[in-house]
């Protein structure tokens, strides 16, 4: 399989899962999590869902989700830009 240097989009990730003859729901059943956990990971941060997808595809988190994970598999948390009561 050819390695991609750019970040994967949700469609590429979903297609890679389906190429292995698994739907997102079937993948959720294998890992005993709600299907929404896997679906959420495609659109927004979902640590457990992202880890399951990474494990299943055998592709590091930082390649699949580079805006969410560092090369050292550390979670990148977005900064909250809302003004808090000062």
PAMARKOL-365197 format. One record per atom (N, C-alpha, C, O): residue number from 1; atom name; x, y, z. Coordinates in nm, 3 decimals. Example, Ala and Ser with C-alpha at 12.3 -4.5 7.8 and 13.67 -1.06 7.14 Angstrom:
! residues 2
1|N|1.319|-0.569|0.780 .
1|CA|1.230|-0.450|0.780 .
1|C|1.320|-0.330|0.780 .
1|O|1.424|-0.332|0.846 .
2|N|1.285|-0.225|0.708 .
2|CA|1.367|-0.106|0.714 .
2|C|1.290|0.003|0.787 .
2|O|1.341|0.114|0.804 .
//
This chain:
! residues 86
1|N|0.085|-0.119|0.000 .
1|CA|0.000|0.000|0.000 .
1|C|0.089|0.124|0.000 .
1|O|0.187|0.131|0.073 .
2|N|0.053|0.219|-0.080 .
2|CA|0.130|0.342|-0.093 .
2|C|0.105|0.432|0.027 .
2|O|-0.010|0.457|0.064 .
3|N|0.211|0.481|0.087 .
3|CA|0.196|0.571|0.202 .
3|C|0.168|0.711|0.153 .
3|O|0.225|0.757|0.054 .
4|N|0.078|0.779|0.224 .
4|CA|0.045|0.915|0.189 .
4|C|0.116|1.009|0.284 .
4|O|0.122|0.984|0.404 .
5|N|0.169|1.118|0.229 .
5|CA|0.237|1.215|0.311 .
5|C|0.143|1.324|0.359 .
5|O|0.170|1.388|0.460 .
6|N|0.035|1.346|0.287 .
6|CA|-0.061|1.447|0.326 .
6|C|-0.163|1.387|0.421 .
6|O|-0.173|1.265|0.434 .
7|N|-0.238|1.473|0.488 .
7|CA|-0.340|1.423|0.578 .
7|C|-0.451|1.355|0.497 .
7|O|-0.480|1.394|0.384 .
8|N|-0.510|1.256|0.557 .
8|CA|-0.619|1.185|0.494 .
8|C|-0.748|1.260|0.522 .
8|O|-0.765|1.316|0.630 .
9|N|-0.838|1.263|0.425 .
9|CA|-0.969|1.320|0.453 .
9|C|-1.065|1.207|0.492 .
9|O|-1.031|1.089|0.480 .
10|N|-1.183|1.245|0.539 .
10|CA|-1.278|1.146|0.590 .
10|C|-1.314|1.041|0.485 .
10|O|-1.337|0.925|0.519 .
11|N|-1.319|1.080|0.359 .
11|CA|-1.357|0.986|0.252 .
11|C|-1.248|0.883|0.227 .
11|O|-1.277|0.766|0.202 .
12|N|-1.123|0.925|0.234 .
12|CA|-1.012|0.832|0.216 .
12|C|-1.007|0.731|0.330 .
12|O|-0.983|0.612|0.307 .
13|N|-1.030|0.777|0.451 .
13|CA|-1.028|0.689|0.567 .
13|C|-1.142|0.588|0.558 .
13|O|-1.123|0.468|0.578 .
14|N|-1.261|0.638|0.526 .
14|CA|-1.377|0.549|0.515 .
14|C|-1.356|0.447|0.403 .
14|O|-1.389|0.329|0.420 .
15|N|-1.301|0.490|0.290 .
15|CA|-1.276|0.398|0.178 .
15|C|-1.173|0.291|0.217 .
15|O|-1.188|0.175|0.179 .
16|N|-1.071|0.329|0.291 .
16|CA|-0.970|0.232|0.334 .
16|C|-1.031|0.126|0.426 .
16|O|-0.997|0.008|0.418 .
17|N|-1.121|0.169|0.512 .
17|CA|-1.190|0.073|0.600 .
17|C|-1.278|-0.019|0.517 .
17|O|-1.279|-0.141|0.538 .
18|N|-1.352|0.037|0.425 .
18|CA|-1.443|-0.043|0.342 .
18|C|-1.368|-0.136|0.248 .
18|O|-1.419|-0.243|0.215 .
19|N|-1.247|-0.098|0.204 .
19|CA|-1.167|-0.186|0.119 .
19|C|-1.127|-0.313|0.191 .
19|O|-1.101|-0.416|0.129 .
20|N|-1.124|-0.305|0.322 .
20|CA|-1.094|-0.424|0.402 .
20|C|-1.222|-0.499|0.438 .
20|O|-1.227|-0.577|0.532 .
21|N|-1.327|-0.473|0.359 .
21|CA|-1.456|-0.542|0.372 .
21|C|-1.523|-0.516|0.505 .
21|O|-1.588|-0.606|0.559 .
22|N|-1.509|-0.398|0.558 .
22|CA|-1.574|-0.363|0.683 .
22|C|-1.647|-0.231|0.669 .
22|O|-1.594|-0.134|0.614 .
23|N|-1.769|-0.228|0.717 .
23|CA|-1.840|-0.101|0.726 .
23|C|-1.798|-0.035|0.857 .
23|O|-1.734|-0.098|0.941 .
24|N|-1.835|0.092|0.874 .
24|CA|-1.803|0.159|1.000 .
24|C|-1.874|0.091|1.116 .
24|O|-1.819|0.080|1.226 .
25|N|-1.996|0.045|1.092 .
25|CA|-2.073|-0.025|1.196 .
25|C|-2.007|-0.157|1.232 .
25|O|-1.998|-0.192|1.350 .
26|N|-1.961|-0.232|1.132 .
26|CA|-1.894|-0.359|1.158 .
26|C|-1.764|-0.336|1.237 .
26|O|-1.731|-0.414|1.326 .
27|N|-1.692|-0.231|1.204 .
27|CA|-1.569|-0.197|1.276 .
27|C|-1.601|-0.167|1.422 .
27|O|-1.528|-0.209|1.512 .
28|N|-1.709|-0.094|1.445 .
28|CA|-1.751|-0.063|1.582 .
28|C|-1.785|-0.190|1.659 .
28|O|-1.752|-0.202|1.777 .
29|N|-1.849|-0.285|1.593 .
29|CA|-1.884|-0.412|1.659 .
29|C|-1.759|-0.491|1.696 .
29|O|-1.753|-0.551|1.804 .
30|N|-1.660|-0.490|1.609 .
30|CA|-1.535|-0.563|1.636 .
30|C|-1.471|-0.510|1.764 .
30|O|-1.421|-0.587|1.846 .
31|N|-1.471|-0.379|1.781 .
31|CA|-1.407|-0.315|1.896 .
31|C|-1.503|-0.288|2.011 .
31|O|-1.466|-0.227|2.111 .
32|N|-1.628|-0.334|1.996 .
32|CA|-1.729|-0.323|2.101 .
32|C|-1.750|-0.178|2.148 .
32|O|-1.747|-0.149|2.267 .
33|N|-1.770|-0.091|2.051 .
33|CA|-1.801|0.050|2.080 .
33|C|-1.925|0.088|2.000 .
33|O|-1.957|0.022|1.901 .
34|N|-1.994|0.193|2.039 .
34|CA|-2.109|0.239|1.959 .
34|C|-2.062|0.285|1.821 .
34|O|-1.955|0.345|1.809 .
35|N|-2.140|0.259|1.717 .
35|CA|-2.101|0.300|1.581 .
35|C|-2.073|0.450|1.569 .
35|O|-1.989|0.493|1.490 .
36|N|-2.143|0.530|1.648 .
36|CA|-2.123|0.675|1.643 .
36|C|-1.982|0.715|1.684 .
36|O|-1.932|0.819|1.641 .
37|N|-1.917|0.634|1.766 .
37|CA|-1.779|0.663|1.807 .
37|C|-1.687|0.666|1.685 .
37|O|-1.601|0.754|1.673 .
38|N|-1.705|0.571|1.596 .
38|CA|-1.623|0.564|1.474 .
38|C|-1.661|0.678|1.380 .
38|O|-1.574|0.747|1.326 .
39|N|-1.789|0.698|1.360 .
39|CA|-1.835|0.805|1.269 .
39|C|-1.789|0.942|1.316 .
39|O|-1.746|1.024|1.235 .
40|N|-1.798|0.967|1.445 .
40|CA|-1.755|1.097|1.498 .
40|C|-1.608|1.124|1.469 .
40|O|-1.570|1.237|1.440 .
41|N|-1.525|1.021|1.476 .
41|CA|-1.381|1.039|1.456 .
41|C|-1.349|1.090|1.315 .
41|O|-1.244|1.151|1.295 .
42|N|-1.436|1.066|1.220 .
42|CA|-1.412|1.112|1.083 .
42|C|-1.430|1.263|1.070 .
42|O|-1.374|1.325|0.980 .
43|N|-1.510|1.322|1.159 .
43|CA|-1.542|1.464|1.145 .
43|C|-1.489|1.553|1.257 .
43|O|-1.463|1.671|1.235 .
44|N|-1.475|1.497|1.375 .
44|CA|-1.433|1.578|1.489 .
44|C|-1.350|1.492|1.584 .
44|O|-1.354|1.369|1.575 .
45|N|-1.277|1.554|1.673 .
45|CA|-1.192|1.477|1.765 .
45|C|-1.272|1.375|1.846 .
45|O|-1.371|1.409|1.912 .
46|N|-1.227|1.252|1.840 .
46|CA|-1.284|1.142|1.917 .
46|C|-1.169|1.046|1.943 .
46|O|-1.140|0.958|1.862 .
47|N|-1.105|1.063|2.057 .
47|CA|-0.982|0.990|2.086 .
47|C|-0.998|0.839|2.066 .
47|O|-0.917|0.776|1.998 .
48|N|-1.101|0.781|2.124 .
48|CA|-1.120|0.636|2.113 .
48|C|-1.144|0.595|1.967 .
48|O|-1.086|0.498|1.920 .
49|N|-1.230|0.669|1.897 .
49|CA|-1.258|0.638|1.757 .
49|C|-1.136|0.649|1.669 .
49|O|-1.112|0.564|1.583 .
50|N|-1.057|0.752|1.691 .
50|CA|-0.934|0.772|1.612 .
50|C|-0.836|0.659|1.637 .
50|O|-0.772|0.611|1.544 .
51|N|-0.823|0.617|1.762 .
51|CA|-0.731|0.509|1.796 .
51|C|-0.775|0.376|1.734 .
51|O|-0.692|0.298|1.688 .
52|N|-0.905|0.351|1.733 .
52|CA|-0.957|0.228|1.672 .
52|C|-0.929|0.227|1.522 .
52|O|-0.884|0.126|1.468 .
53|N|-0.957|0.338|1.455 .
53|CA|-0.932|0.347|1.311 .
53|C|-0.784|0.328|1.280 .
53|O|-0.749|0.255|1.188 .
54|N|-0.699|0.393|1.357 .
54|CA|-0.555|0.381|1.339 .
54|C|-0.509|0.237|1.357 .
54|O|-0.430|0.185|1.278 .
55|N|-0.558|0.173|1.461 .
55|CA|-0.522|0.034|1.489 .
55|C|-0.569|-0.058|1.377 .
55|O|-0.494|-0.144|1.331 .
56|N|-0.693|-0.041|1.333 .
56|CA|-0.749|-0.127|1.229 .
56|C|-0.675|-0.113|1.097 .
56|O|-0.647|-0.212|1.030 .
57|N|-0.644|0.011|1.058 .
57|CA|-0.575|0.035|0.932 .
57|C|-0.424|0.017|0.942 .
57|O|-0.354|0.014|0.841 .
58|N|-0.374|0.006|1.066 .
58|CA|-0.231|-0.007|1.090 .
58|C|-0.154|0.112|1.032 .
58|O|-0.049|0.098|0.970 .
59|N|-0.211|0.230|1.055 .
59|CA|-0.151|0.355|1.010 .
59|C|-0.142|0.446|1.132 .
59|O|-0.242|0.460|1.204 .
60|N|-0.028|0.508|1.158 .
60|CA|-0.014|0.593|1.277 .
60|C|-0.116|0.706|1.282 .
60|O|-0.159|0.759|1.180 .
61|N|-0.154|0.741|1.404 .
61|CA|-0.251|0.848|1.427 .
61|C|-0.208|0.979|1.362 .
61|O|-0.290|1.050|1.304 .
62|N|-0.078|1.012|1.373 .
62|CA|-0.034|1.142|1.322 .
62|C|-0.040|1.151|1.170 .
62|O|-0.034|1.260|1.114 .
63|N|-0.051|1.038|1.102 .
63|CA|-0.065|1.040|0.956 .
63|C|-0.212|1.054|0.918 .
63|O|-0.247|1.131|0.829 .
64|N|-0.298|0.980|0.986 .
64|CA|-0.442|0.989|0.958 .
64|C|-0.502|1.122|1.002 .
64|O|-0.583|1.182|0.932 .
65|N|-0.460|1.168|1.121 .
65|CA|-0.519|1.288|1.181 .
65|C|-0.407|1.384|1.226 .
65|O|-0.388|1.404|1.345 .
66|N|-0.334|1.442|1.131 .
66|CA|-0.218|1.524|1.168 .
66|C|-0.252|1.653|1.244 .
66|O|-0.166|1.707|1.314 .
67|N|-0.374|1.701|1.232 .
67|CA|-0.412|1.820|1.307 .
67|C|-0.454|1.787|1.450 .
67|O|-0.476|1.876|1.531 .
68|N|-0.464|1.657|1.479 .
68|CA|-0.510|1.613|1.611 .
68|C|-0.403|1.540|1.693 .
68|O|-0.416|1.527|1.814 .
69|N|-0.296|1.491|1.625 .
69|CA|-0.193|1.411|1.692 .
69|C|-0.054|1.452|1.646 .
69|O|-0.035|1.487|1.530 .
70|N|0.044|1.448|1.737 .
70|CA|0.183|1.477|1.702 .
70|C|0.252|1.348|1.657 .
70|O|0.194|1.239|1.667 .
71|N|0.374|1.361|1.607 .
71|CA|0.452|1.244|1.565 .
71|C|0.481|1.149|1.681 .
71|O|0.507|1.031|1.660 .
72|N|0.478|1.201|1.803 .
72|CA|0.504|1.120|1.922 .
72|C|0.374|1.063|1.981 .
72|O|0.371|1.020|2.097 .
73|N|0.267|1.064|1.903 .
73|CA|0.136|1.015|1.947 .
73|C|0.083|1.088|2.069 .
73|O|0.020|1.028|2.156 .
74|N|0.109|1.216|2.075 .
74|CA|0.052|1.302|2.180 .
74|C|-0.066|1.375|2.120 .
74|O|-0.060|1.423|2.007 .
75|N|-0.172|1.384|2.196 .
75|CA|-0.294|1.449|2.152 .
75|C|-0.272|1.600|2.143 .
75|O|-0.215|1.660|2.233 .
76|N|-0.319|1.661|2.035 .
76|CA|-0.315|1.806|2.020 .
76|C|-0.453|1.857|2.057 .
76|O|-0.553|1.825|1.992 .
77|N|-0.459|1.935|2.161 .
77|CA|-0.587|1.990|2.205 .
77|C|-0.600|2.131|2.150 .
77|O|-0.510|2.213|2.169 .
78|N|-0.712|2.161|2.083 .
78|CA|-0.731|2.296|2.031 .
78|C|-0.748|2.395|2.146 .
78|O|-0.807|2.364|2.249 .
79|N|-0.694|2.511|2.124 .
79|CA|-0.709|2.615|2.227 .
79|C|-0.847|2.677|2.216 .
79|O|-0.897|2.705|2.107 .
80|N|-0.905|2.698|2.329 .
80|CA|-1.037|2.760|2.333 .
80|C|-1.017|2.911|2.324 .
80|O|-0.952|2.971|2.410 .
81|N|-1.073|2.971|2.220 .
81|CA|-1.051|3.113|2.197 .
81|C|-1.157|3.201|2.261 .
81|O|-1.152|3.323|2.250 .
82|N|-1.253|3.141|2.328 .
82|CA|-1.355|3.221|2.395 .
82|C|-1.293|3.298|2.509 .
82|O|-1.205|3.249|2.579 .
83|N|-1.340|3.419|2.527 .
83|CA|-1.294|3.499|2.640 .
83|C|-1.360|3.447|2.767 .
83|O|-1.483|3.437|2.775 .
84|N|-1.281|3.416|2.862 .
84|CA|-1.333|3.372|2.990 .
84|C|-1.349|3.494|3.079 .
84|O|-1.284|3.597|3.059 .
85|N|-1.435|3.481|3.175 .
85|CA|-1.455|3.591|3.268 .
85|C|-1.323|3.623|3.336 .
85|O|-1.264|3.537|3.402 .
86|N|-1.279|3.743|3.321 .
86|CA|-1.150|3.784|3.382 .
86|C|-1.172|3.859|3.507 .
86|O|-1.077|3.901|3.572 .
//
